[in-house]
Amino acid sequence: MDQDNDWLKLEDEVRKQQGHHECEISFLGETDLQKYRRQCTKNPNHESFIPANDFSIRNLPDCYQDPQIVDLVKVLSELTVKVKVSFTSVNRPKVFPQTAMPYPFHKCRGSDKFTRSGTGRYVDVYKRSDVDDQACPCKACKTSGKPVKTWAAVIVHTATHVVFDNSEAEFTECFLCYDSDGDRGVNLEAVDIVGDRADTDGDRCLLRCVTHDIGMVDILWQMSRIYRVLFKTVKEKYSLAIPDGQRLVVIVSHPHGCTKCVTLGHCTEESLGQFGQTRFTYTTATCPGSSGAPVMVFGRGNEWWNHTHSGATPKGNISSEIFILE
């Protein structure tokens, strides 16, 4: 019993180290995640969380019941991934830049004793081949001595507090199409961070993953094109001045590291964050595991970049910071 209590204390301590951020922590793998989903105290029973496959026009507020919004949310859902990280970098700082606020998991530096789950969104892809003279960097190709000739780099946008640097990226996996408990989806192996270092100030990270499934990559590319067209169309419809309390905010995430869900709410504040970039506060429901999830604020932002979910504060749930390109 004492050993069990020690284990629970350690688990609780690691959770507290992330402050207001919302990664899900697991010491025992998938069994833990299902347990945390059942025992959730932030959103008991998860009544606000709509399984991604079940989302329909009936779930939208009356003034937003638009078929193009349904299509946009569904495409965003298809581009959303679960992010699973099993190492904590020794380079995590003690505090956030220019503040005294503790940085998530600083005390866990160098640990591989637990995994943390977050969410991300596919944003771009680059096909490679032997003609490019770039060998596939995945672990299997590196160890086999016979790397595949055609592969692709898939770029995933998530939060820096989920994946901090290259040493964490090497122990990160992303899962596409994780929409049901019986199907873990399509695995993407992360290899590094674009630019070698994530954006600590804005809490944004571009993660480079690799895949040999070129057919899947072609589908993702086509879906991203559809997403951009739909986003521009819907933004034009809803770009007029809308009171913050009525501006729709949609988040697609993997609560508790489990299956993908859609949640809806409203923006309560748009402000400039510490580094002069835009941050949103909203009522849209989130849970541990939602860190890094795409945050779609209707009538704001641009088709390439969403804000990502950063955490939960007494004022409400908050996004990362990003410059809005109109």
PyMOL commands that set and color helices and strands:
alter all, ss='L'
color gray80, all
select helices_A, chain A and resi 2-16+30-38+44-46+52-54+57-59+62-64+67-79+106-108+130-132+139-144+166-169+214-237+244-246+255-257
alter helices_A, ss='H'
color red, helices_A
select strands_A, chain A and resi 24-26+50-51+80-85+115-129+150-158+172-176+186-193+205-211+248-253+261-272+278-282+294-297+307-313+316-319
alter strands_A, ss='S'
color yellow, strands_A
deselect
rebuild
show_as cartoon
